[in-house]
Amino acid sequence: MEAKRTSEDKNKRSIRFEAGTMKELKKFAGRTNVTVSDIVREYVKKGLTIDSYKEDTHLIREIVREELKDALEPQVNRIVKMLMKIGKVSAGTMYSTLNLIQTISNQEQQEDFEMVSRCLKLGVECMKKKDIEIDNYLGEVTNLIKDNYKMKW
């Protein structure tokens, strides 16, 4: 229950309404057994609350952004560092494999380059596949054997 207000707590204002609006207010007041003044006061309060909320959304979004950044940035940095390591290891593996091929191959160097080129193209094709496509591709040994024949010199 609301405490009794003194006359110092209240400020009187006159508001002019269009005839249709006033008719709707009176009809609503009659249905709810509330005075038109109380309805207007309630709607003004609600409107101010909504406007206040709209003003606060910018601040709230900034706070959420900062919190997300603080929470995610260390994880993103960790993932980036892991990807850098994977890239270095992959490059080392590629060059080691090329060196091994050249060492044990009886083929002409041009044929080695062509075989490596075919391998790189297959690698690019694999990277273009979606996750589910890669899972299906790797799940079928016949795919790997078929593509392995493409790489042979």
Buried (B, 14 or more C-beta within 10 A) or exposed (E): EEEEEEEEEEEEEEEEEEEEEEEEBEEEBEEEEEEBEEBBEEEEEEEEEEEEEEEEEEEEEEEEEEEEEEEEEEEEEEEEEEEEEEEEEEEEEBEEEBEEBEEEEEBEEEEBBBBBEBBEEBEEEEEEEEEEEEEEBEEEEEEEEEBEEEBEB
